[in-house]
Amino acid sequence: MFKFLGGGSEVLYCKELPIIKPYPWEDRTSQAHKQVYYKLDKWEFEKEYRTKHFSNKPLSNEERIITLNKESYKEIIFGAKIKQEDREEITLICDKLIPNIIFRQAVFNTSVNEISIEEYIRP
């Protein structure tokens, strides 16, 4: 995927997010890295890896569209607040184009204020 996206990194989980200030000794790339690749440790269960495509100039709509081959996808995690019709549309498209993809569902547990990722069981 990197040849299409330009790179990536594991997300770093920490107790407090780094403070980003325009220090003269810290370049913009380092500051952008902190913005993109750091999350609070309460999200560590995600074991997230993020890809990136940075540009020094604004991108056109056409430049923002990146096409990946179907082998690039292993699983899809539906967000906790996804609309049912959106989930159904995504599922139908993937069944046709990427039949072996795994679906998971983010579930928000309000009693403990946590999100978990569970197996998505189709209706």
Protein Blocks (a to p, Z undefined) as FASTA:
>chain_A
ZZmnopacdddddfbdcdddddfkbcfklmmmmmmmgccfklmmnopacdddddfbdcdf
klmpccddfklpmbdcddfkbcfklmmmmmmmmmmmmmmbccddddddfknopacddddd
dZZ
